[in-house]
Every structure is written in C-alpha cells, then in structure tokens.
Amino acid sequence: MAGKKKFTPMLIHFDKAGFERAEEQAKEKLEVLDEAAVWVNKQFDLKDSKVNMRKLHCDMVGHFKDIVLHFFRDKNQLGLSAIKLIEVKEIPLLELLNIQTKYEKLSAGSEVAFDGNVPTVQVLKKDFQTWSTSERQNQKIVLGNQMIKSIKDLKASLDIQCYPREITLATKGFINYNIYTNEYFISKEQILS
C-alpha cells in the first residue's frame, strides 16, 4: 500500500509592490517618531531622563506633558498643570500635535516593536504572500509555469515571436503578461478559483 503523498503548499503570488510600499511606510513611521523625540529634546535638556520611545509612540502629547511636569517639578511651586506650564513657558505644543497627527496617519505593514528604547518595525514577507491550499492549485501552478517556460523557450531558442495579448486570450486569462516587467505570470485569481 503506497503512502499518501503529503501536500506541500506552493507560492501563488507575492505582492512585491505592496511589500515595498509597506517597508517605505515603516521607515517613514520610524522617521516621524524620531522627529517627535528630537522635538521633545529641543524643548528641554533631558540629561536626567530620556524620552521613553514606547510612551511617545502611544501618546506623544501625553508623554510630553509628563516630561514637562517632571522637568519643572522643583520649580513648580504653584502646582500648575502641564498645560499651564506649557502656556507659561510658551512651548509650541501645536508642532508636536502636528507630528502626532502625521504619525497616526501612517500605517506600517506591522506594528512598531521596541527593543529596550529603540523602536523597530519589521515588515514580514509572509504577510504579502499567497500560498496554495490544495493539490489542484499546485497542479495549476506547475502547468502554468511549464507553459510560460515553453513560451520563453520559443523566443530564446527559435526566435519565434509570441504575442502576450494572444497568449492571454488563448488561455482565457490564465497566463497574463506584465508590460512593465516584460514577464508572463499566472493569474492568481485563476489559481484560486
């Protein structure tokens, strides 16, 4: 009795553009968080306490208010609130609020993580990959790749011109062509159907 062949998922599609866009957004998000930390440090000389990047990530204005209260703890004889101290010292809080708004609008491919006080965003390729879930889908991938290889071989070996539009029509959209990369590809939708 032969053992049943174990199913192995195959990669159907990798959204390269989406992955690169998410990496760019992650980089931008970290730059804006750093911009907020620089802004806070410009307001005070924080020798005794660093800006807590995790708290700054969660609530920039709220964390800044805590820093203001901590910084003026010895000089605040009247017990003024953080907002009153900010007004008295004429700190342009609206600038930080604008940075916070810009930060919150940015969506990264994954959440900001912290290694100590160092923020990082790890964009995972697996979040942009689509994998097969059945032997039927694997068969479509294999046969589609064989056809694409045959089309390439016709061009390379025999210098026979194959027209992408006609290939797409002949396969009812199963094999498509990306005019930007000049490459044939198998339709993700056709594999998943």
Backbone as numpy.savetxt, mean C-alpha at the origin, in Angstrom:
# Nx Ny Nz CAx CAy CAz Cx Cy Cz
-3.82 -49.00 -5.75 -4.67 -47.82 -5.75 -3.78 -46.59 -5.75
-3.94 -45.77 -6.73 -3.14 -44.56 -6.85 -3.65 -43.50 -5.89
-2.70 -42.77 -5.27 -3.08 -41.71 -4.35 -3.63 -40.51 -5.11
-4.55 -39.82 -4.47 -5.16 -38.65 -5.10 -4.13 -37.53 -5.16
-4.01 -36.90 -6.32 -3.05 -35.83 -6.52 -3.47 -34.62 -5.67
-2.53 -34.10 -4.92 -2.80 -32.96 -4.05 -2.91 -31.68 -4.89
-3.94 -30.89 -4.63 -4.14 -29.63 -5.35 -3.11 -28.61 -4.90
-2.49 -27.97 -5.87 -1.52 -26.90 -5.61 -2.01 -25.63 -6.29
-2.30 -24.58 -5.51 -2.77 -23.33 -6.12 -1.70 -22.72 -7.04
-2.18 -22.09 -8.10 -1.29 -21.40 -9.03 -1.67 -19.92 -9.05
-0.68 -19.09 -9.29 -0.92 -17.65 -9.36 -1.70 -17.32 -10.62
-2.85 -16.69 -10.43 -3.68 -16.28 -11.57 -3.29 -14.87 -12.00
-3.17 -13.98 -11.02 -2.96 -12.57 -11.35 -2.24 -11.88 -10.21
-1.34 -10.98 -10.57 -0.68 -10.10 -9.60 -0.94 -8.67 -10.05
-1.59 -7.89 -9.20 -1.91 -6.50 -9.51 -0.68 -5.65 -9.22
0.24 -5.62 -10.18 1.51 -4.91 -10.02 1.28 -3.41 -9.82
0.39 -2.83 -10.61 0.12 -1.39 -10.49 -0.46 -1.06 -9.11
-1.37 -1.88 -8.64 -1.96 -1.66 -7.32 -0.93 -1.80 -6.21
-0.05 -2.79 -6.35 1.02 -3.01 -5.38 1.96 -1.81 -5.33
2.37 -1.33 -6.51 3.27 -0.18 -6.56 2.61 1.08 -6.01
1.31 1.23 -6.30 0.56 2.37 -5.78 0.49 2.30 -4.25
0.26 1.11 -3.70 0.19 0.94 -2.25 1.54 1.21 -1.60
2.63 0.77 -2.25 3.96 1.05 -1.72 4.24 2.56 -1.70
3.83 3.24 -2.76 4.02 4.69 -2.84 3.21 5.40 -1.75
1.97 4.96 -1.55 1.12 5.56 -0.52 1.69 5.29 0.88
2.24 4.10 1.09 2.84 3.77 2.38 4.03 4.68 2.65
4.86 4.88 1.63 6.01 5.77 1.77 5.55 7.20 2.08
4.53 7.64 1.36 4.01 9.00 1.58 3.42 9.14 2.98
2.74 8.09 3.45 2.13 8.13 4.79 3.22 8.27 5.85
4.32 7.54 5.71 5.42 7.65 6.66 6.08 9.02 6.59
6.16 9.59 5.40 6.74 10.93 5.24 5.88 11.98 5.93
4.57 11.85 5.83 3.67 12.81 6.48 3.74 12.66 8.00
3.85 11.42 8.49 4.00 11.20 9.93 5.31 11.83 10.42
6.36 11.69 9.63 7.64 12.30 9.97 7.53 13.83 9.94
6.78 14.34 8.98 6.55 15.79 8.89 5.88 16.31 10.17
4.95 15.53 10.70 4.28 15.93 11.95 5.27 15.92 13.12
6.13 14.91 13.18 7.12 14.84 14.25 8.10 16.02 14.17
8.50 16.37 12.96 9.40 17.52 12.77 8.70 18.80 13.22
7.43 18.94 12.87 6.67 20.13 13.26 6.61 20.25 14.78
6.33 19.14 15.46 6.26 19.16 16.93 7.62 19.55 17.51
8.69 18.97 16.98 10.03 19.28 17.50 10.43 20.72 17.23
9.90 21.33 16.16 10.20 22.74 15.89 9.55 23.66 16.92
8.46 23.21 17.50 7.76 24.06 18.48 8.48 24.10 19.82
9.10 22.98 20.17 9.78 22.87 21.48 11.11 22.15 21.29
12.00 22.39 22.24 13.23 21.62 22.28 12.97 20.46 23.23
12.62 19.31 22.68 12.21 18.17 23.50 13.40 17.28 23.85
14.25 17.77 24.75 15.41 16.99 25.16 15.02 15.89 26.12
14.13 16.20 27.04 13.79 15.23 28.08 12.78 14.18 27.62
12.04 14.47 26.56 11.06 13.47 26.09 10.94 13.55 24.56
10.96 12.39 23.95 10.81 12.32 22.50 9.34 12.29 22.14
9.08 12.58 20.89 7.72 12.45 20.38 7.43 10.96 20.28
6.33 10.56 20.85 5.90 9.17 20.77 5.20 8.99 19.42
5.87 8.29 18.49 5.35 8.17 17.13 4.03 7.39 17.09
3.88 6.43 17.97 2.63 5.65 18.01 1.45 6.55 18.40
1.66 7.39 19.42 0.60 8.32 19.83 0.36 9.37 18.77
1.44 9.82 18.13 1.31 10.81 17.06 0.51 10.22 15.90
0.73 8.95 15.60 -0.01 8.25 14.54 -1.50 8.19 14.88
-1.82 7.92 16.12 -3.23 7.78 16.52 -3.96 9.11 16.58
-3.32 10.13 17.15 -3.97 11.43 17.31 -2.89 12.51 17.44
-2.56 13.14 16.35 -1.48 14.13 16.34 -1.76 15.31 17.26
-2.94 15.88 17.12 -3.28 17.07 17.93 -3.39 16.70 19.40
-4.01 15.57 19.69 -4.14 15.13 21.09 -2.78 14.89 21.73
-1.87 14.25 21.00 -0.54 13.99 21.54 0.22 15.31 21.71
0.05 16.25 20.78 0.70 17.54 20.92 0.21 18.27 22.16
-1.07 18.18 22.45 -1.61 18.81 23.67 -0.95 18.21 24.91
-0.76 16.89 24.91 -0.08 16.24 26.04 1.35 16.75 26.18
2.02 16.92 25.04 3.40 17.43 25.05 3.43 18.86 25.59
2.47 19.67 25.19 2.39 21.06 25.67 2.23 21.07 27.19
1.32 20.27 27.70 1.11 20.22 29.16 2.38 19.74 29.87
3.07 18.75 29.31 4.29 18.24 29.91 5.40 19.29 29.85
5.53 19.97 28.73 6.60 20.95 28.54 6.44 22.14 29.49
5.20 22.58 29.70 4.95 23.74 30.55 4.50 23.37 31.96
4.73 22.14 32.38 4.23 21.68 33.69 4.77 22.52 34.86
6.03 22.97 34.78 6.61 23.77 35.86 6.22 25.25 35.76
5.92 25.72 34.57 5.63 27.14 34.36 4.13 27.44 34.39
3.31 26.43 34.37 1.85 26.61 34.30 1.27 26.73 35.70
1.52 27.88 36.35 1.06 28.10 37.72 -0.45 28.27 37.81
-1.07 28.73 36.72 -2.51 28.97 36.73 -3.32 27.71 36.38
-2.65 26.66 35.98 -3.34 25.43 35.63 -4.13 25.54 34.33
-3.56 26.27 33.37 -4.24 26.45 32.10 -4.31 25.13 31.33
-5.34 25.00 30.52 -5.49 23.81 29.66 -4.49 23.90 28.52
-4.32 22.79 27.84 -3.38 22.74 26.72 -3.79 23.74 25.64
-5.07 23.86 25.36 -5.56 24.79 24.33 -5.23 26.23 24.73
-5.44 26.57 25.99 -5.13 27.94 26.45 -3.63 28.22 26.36
-2.82 27.23 26.73 -1.37 27.41 26.62 -0.94 27.60 25.17
-1.57 26.84 24.26 -1.27 26.96 22.83 -1.65 28.36 22.33
-2.79 28.88 22.81 -3.22 30.23 22.42 -2.27 31.29 22.97
-1.90 31.15 24.24 -1.02 32.13 24.89 0.35 32.16 24.22
0.87 30.99 23.88 2.19 30.89 23.26 2.13 31.12 21.75
0.94 31.34 21.23 0.71 31.60 19.80 1.32 30.52 18.91
1.06 29.28 19.28 1.53 28.13 18.49 0.52 27.89 17.37
0.97 27.83 16.13 0.06 27.66 14.99 -0.45 26.20 14.88
-1.38 25.86 15.74 -1.91 24.49 15.81 -2.61 24.07 14.52
-3.11 25.05 13.78 -3.80 24.74 12.53 -2.86 24.01 11.54
-1.58 24.33 11.59 -0.61 23.64 10.72 -0.58 22.15 11.02
-0.54 21.79 12.32 -0.54 20.38 12.70 -1.87 19.72 12.35
-2.94 20.45 12.50 -4.26 19.91 12.14 -4.31 19.60 10.64
-3.72 20.47 9.83 -3.66 20.22 8.38 -2.82 18.99 8.06
-1.70 18.82 8.78 -0.87 17.63 8.58 -1.65 16.38 8.97
-2.38 16.45 10.08 -3.17 15.31 10.54 -4.26 14.95 9.52
-4.90 15.95 8.95 -5.94 15.71 7.94 -5.33 15.04 6.71
-4.18 15.53 6.28 -3.49 14.94 5.13 -3.11 13.48 5.43
-2.66 13.23 6.66 -2.25 11.89 7.08 -3.43 10.92 7.09
-4.54 11.38 7.59 -5.72 10.52 7.69 -6.32 10.19 6.33
-6.11 11.07 5.35 -6.63 10.82 4.00 -5.83 9.75 3.26
-4.58 9.60 3.65 -3.72 8.61 2.99 -4.08 7.21 3.47
-4.31 6.33 2.51 -4.55 4.94 2.90 -3.38 4.12 2.39
-2.76 3.40 3.27 -1.66 2.54 2.87 -2.20 1.13 2.69
-1.43 0.30 1.96 -1.85 -1.07 1.70 -2.05 -1.86 2.97
-1.40 -1.49 4.01 -1.57 -2.13 5.30 -1.35 -1.08 6.40
-1.55 -1.49 7.61 -1.48 -0.56 8.73 -0.05 -0.19 9.08
0.08 0.94 9.73 1.38 1.38 10.23 1.71 0.54 11.46
2.89 -0.04 11.48 3.36 -0.83 12.62 4.54 -0.09 13.24
4.88 -0.46 14.47 5.96 0.23 15.17 6.95 -0.76 15.73
8.22 -0.48 15.49 9.32 -1.23 16.09 9.97 -0.26 17.06
9.56 -0.34 18.30 9.97 0.67 19.26 9.23 1.95 18.95
9.98 3.00 18.60 9.37 4.28 18.25 9.51 4.57 16.75
9.87 3.52 15.99 10.10 3.69 14.55 8.90 3.14 13.79
8.19 4.01 13.05 7.03 3.54 12.28 7.45 2.86 10.97
6.72 1.83 10.61 6.95 1.14 9.34 5.61 0.73 8.75
5.58 0.63 7.45 4.41 0.10 6.77 4.91 -0.98 5.83
4.42 -2.19 6.02 4.83 -3.28 5.16 3.67 -3.62 4.24
3.87 -3.38 2.96 2.87 -3.72 1.96 3.18 -5.14 1.49
2.21 -6.02 1.65 2.43 -7.43 1.33 1.97 -7.75 -0.08
2.82 -8.44 -0.82 2.48 -8.83 -2.19 1.26 -9.74 -2.21
1.12 -10.58 -1.19 0.02 -11.54 -1.18 -1.35 -10.85 -1.20
-1.39 -9.62 -0.72 -2.66 -8.87 -0.74 -3.05 -8.44 -2.15
-2.12 -8.55 -3.09 -2.37 -8.13 -4.47 -2.31 -9.30 -5.45
-2.34 -10.51 -4.89 -2.27 -11.71 -5.72 -3.62 -12.44 -5.69
-3.95 -13.06 -6.83 -5.13 -13.91 -6.92 -4.63 -15.31 -7.27
-5.03 -16.30 -6.49 -4.58 -17.68 -6.68 -5.74 -18.57 -7.08
-5.42 -19.63 -7.79 -6.44 -20.59 -8.21 -6.95 -21.37 -7.01
-8.18 -21.85 -7.15 -8.80 -22.61 -6.05 -9.27 -23.99 -6.49
-9.02 -24.35 -7.76 -9.46 -25.66 -8.25 -8.54 -26.16 -9.36
-8.61 -27.46 -9.60 -7.83 -28.07 -10.69 -8.27 -27.52 -12.04
-9.55 -27.23 -12.18 -10.07 -26.67 -13.44 -9.41 -25.32 -13.75
-9.28 -24.48 -12.74 -8.61 -23.19 -12.92 -7.14 -23.40 -13.27
-6.49 -24.36 -12.61 -5.09 -24.65 -12.93 -4.94 -25.09 -14.39
-5.88 -25.91 -14.85 -5.84 -26.39 -16.23 -5.97 -25.21 -17.21
-6.85 -24.26 -16.90 -7.00 -23.08 -17.75 -5.69 -22.28 -17.80
-5.03 -22.17 -16.66 -3.77 -21.41 -16.60 -2.69 -22.10 -17.45
-2.57 -23.40 -17.28 -1.55 -24.15 -18.02 -1.80 -24.06 -19.53
-3.04 -24.32 -19.95 -3.36 -24.28 -21.38 -3.22 -22.87 -21.96
-3.64 -21.88 -21.18 -3.48 -20.48 -21.63 -2.02 -20.11 -21.79
-1.19 -20.51 -20.85 0.25 -20.22 -20.93 0.90 -20.95 -22.10
0.43 -22.18 -22.37 0.95 -22.91 -23.53 0.60 -22.18 -24.83
-0.61 -21.66 -24.90 -1.02 -20.94 -26.11 -0.20 -19.66 -26.28
-0.01 -18.94 -25.19 0.80 -17.70 -25.25 2.22 -18.03 -25.69
2.79 -19.12 -25.16 4.14 -19.53 -25.57 4.16 -19.87 -27.06
3.13 -20.54 -27.54 3.07 -20.89 -28.96 3.00 -19.65 -29.84
2.24 -18.65 -29.42 2.13 -17.39 -30.17 3.50 -16.71 -30.23
4.19 -16.68 -29.09 5.53 -16.07 -29.04 6.51 -16.83 -29.92
6.40 -18.18 -29.91 7.30 -19.00 -30.73 7.08 -18.76 -32.22
5.82 -18.58 -32.62 5.54 -18.29 -34.03 6.27 -17.02 -34.47
6.22 -16.02 -33.62 6.86 -14.74 -33.93 8.38 -14.87 -33.91
8.92 -15.50 -32.85 10.37 -15.58 -32.69 11.02 -16.54 -33.68
10.45 -17.70 -33.87 11.09 -18.72 -34.71 10.80 -18.57 -36.19
9.55 -18.29 -36.51 9.16 -18.26 -37.92 8.86 -16.86 -38.44
8.98 -15.87 -37.57 8.71 -14.48 -37.92 7.30 -14.31 -38.52
6.36 -15.05 -37.94 4.95 -14.94 -38.36 4.27 -13.93 -37.44
3.69 -12.92 -38.02 3.03 -11.87 -37.25 1.65 -12.35 -36.78
1.44 -12.31 -35.49 0.13 -12.62 -34.91 -0.47 -11.31 -34.43
-1.71 -11.10 -34.72 -2.36 -9.84 -34.37 -3.14 -10.02 -33.07
-2.78 -9.25 -32.05 -3.38 -9.41 -30.73 -4.91 -9.31 -30.73
-5.45 -8.39 -31.50 -6.91 -8.23 -31.52 -7.59 -9.50 -32.01
-7.02 -10.10 -33.05 -7.60 -11.33 -33.60 -7.44 -12.50 -32.63
-6.31 -12.55 -31.92 -6.10 -13.60 -30.91 -7.16 -13.47 -29.82
-7.38 -12.24 -29.38 -8.38 -11.99 -28.34 -9.77 -12.39 -28.83
-10.11 -12.02 -30.05 -11.42 -12.39 -30.61 -11.56 -13.90 -30.78
-10.50 -14.53 -31.28 -10.55 -15.98 -31.53 -10.70 -16.78 -30.24
-10.19 -16.27 -29.13 -10.28 -16.99 -27.85 -11.40 -16.45 -26.97
-12.25 -15.60 -27.54 -13.37 -14.99 -26.80 -12.90 -14.30 -25.52
-11.75 -13.65 -25.63 -11.23 -12.87 -24.50 -10.44 -13.68 -23.49
-10.26 -14.97 -23.74 -9.47 -15.79 -22.81 -8.01 -15.34 -22.82
-7.46 -15.11 -24.01 -6.11 -14.54 -24.15 -6.28 -13.08 -24.53
-5.66 -12.20 -23.75 -5.72 -10.76 -24.01 -4.32 -10.23 -24.23
-4.27 -8.95 -24.60 -2.99 -8.33 -24.90 -2.92 -6.97 -24.23
-1.81 -6.72 -23.54 -1.59 -5.44 -22.90 -0.74 -4.59 -23.84
-1.33 -3.55 -24.41 -0.62 -2.73 -25.38 0.51 -1.89 -24.75
0.44 -1.69 -23.43 1.47 -0.89 -22.76 2.73 -1.71 -22.52
2.56 -2.99 -22.18 3.72 -3.83 -21.92 4.06 -4.75 -23.10
3.19 -4.73 -24.12 3.36 -5.60 -25.30 3.45 -7.07 -24.91
2.53 -7.49 -24.05 2.53 -8.87 -23.58 1.12 -9.45 -23.62
1.06 -10.73 -23.95 -0.20 -11.46 -23.86 -0.40 -11.89 -22.41
-1.65 -12.02 -22.02 -1.97 -12.52 -20.68 -3.31 -13.23 -20.71
-3.52 -14.07 -19.73 -4.76 -14.82 -19.61 -5.73 -13.96 -18.80
-6.98 -13.90 -19.25 -7.98 -13.12 -18.54 -8.29 -13.73 -17.18
-8.09 -12.95 -16.15 -8.38 -13.39 -14.78 -9.84 -13.79 -14.64
-10.72 -13.00 -15.24 -12.16 -13.26 -15.14 -12.52 -14.59 -15.79
-11.86 -14.91 -16.93 -12.13 -16.17 -17.63 -11.69 -17.36 -16.78
-10.58 -17.22 -16.09 -10.08 -18.31 -15.24 -11.01 -18.54 -14.06
-11.47 -17.46 -13.47 -12.31 -17.56 -12.28 -13.73 -17.99 -12.58
-14.16 -17.88 -13.86 -15.55 -18.24 -14.19 -15.72 -19.73 -14.33
